[in-house]
């Protein structure tokens, strides 16, 4: 599998939630493609974002940086960015970098939509 595929859609039942489904890997070569899609969502003023990572097998620091770089702006707009479906390798790095203290993660999209946007 080469590169990265990014699909952006509104959640079927919750139109205010935007779903980014990723497939492939995020590194320095593919991060710009993800960042372009991510910035497009933010430019459309969509701030409740679920990123589905079940099809992602690797995220480099360039990829993690994109998630973290806009979190203050997103939360400032009363939104949030939540991650779902991380495989064990991706989840291990997520926890090792302590991003679990900054970003919420859930096993699936339904749980993320139900619990991810509650104010903590």
N, C-alpha and C positions, 0 to 999 in steps of 0.2 A: 504494500500500500504506500503510495507516494503522497507526500505533502499533507494538505489539510483541506477539508470540505467544511464550509460554514453555511448552515441553513438558519434563516431568521424568520420567525412566524409569531403571530399573536396566539396566546393560549386559547384553545377552543371554547372553554367555559368562562375564562376570566380575561376579557379583552384588554384589561389594563396591564396584564403581565406579558412580557415579551420573552420568547423562548429562543435561545441560541443553541442549536444542536451542532456539536463539533465531531468530526471524524478524522482520524489520522494522528498527527503529532504537532506540537507547537514548539518550535525552536527559532533560532535567529532567521532562518530562511522562510518560515511560514508565519511567524508572529505578525508581520505587516498585514497579511491577508486577514487575520483575525482582528487586528486592531482597526482596520478599515471598516469591517462589519460592525464591530463594537461601537466605534465612534458614530457610525451611521444611526444606530439605535439611540444613542445619547442626543445626537443632533435632531432627531425626531421627537425629543423630549419624552422619551420612554425611560422611566427610572425604576420600574419593577422588573428586574431582569433575572431570569433563570438560565444558567449555562449548563447544558446537559453534556457531561464529559464521558458518558459510557462508551463512546467510540474512540476515546483518546487514550493512547498507550504511553505517551511521554509529554511532559511539559518542562521546558527549560526555564531558567531564570528570566529570560526575555518574555516568555508567556505569563509567568506568575506576575511579573512587573506590570503587565497590562491590566490584570485584574485589580491589583492594588492601587494603581495610579489614579483611578477615577472614583474610588470608593467614597472619598470625602464629598465630592461633588454630587454623587448619586444620593447619598444620605442627606445632604443639604436640601435636596429636592423631595424629601420625605419618601424616598425609594430605598431599594437595597439590591444587592447583587448576591445571589445564592448559587451554589454549585451543587450539582447532583450527579450521581452515578459514577463516582471515581473508582477506577480499578485499584487493586491493592498497591501497585507500584506508585501510581500517581498520588494516592491517599497518603502513603508513607512519606513522600517528599513534602506534601501539604502540611502534615503534622510536624515533620522534622524542622521545617522553616517557621513553624509556629503560626502559620496563616490561619489555623483553626481558631486563633484568638481574635482574628480580624474578620474573617468571612465565615458564614454559616454553610454547612454542607448537609445534604440529605441523600437517602438512598435512591429516591425517585422523584420525578417531576410532581406527582400528585401531593406527596408529603411536603415538598418545597413550597408549592402554591398555598397549601393549607397552613403551614407553620412559618414559612420563611420571611414573611413580611410583617409579623407581629412586632410591635415596638418592645424593645428589651429594656 
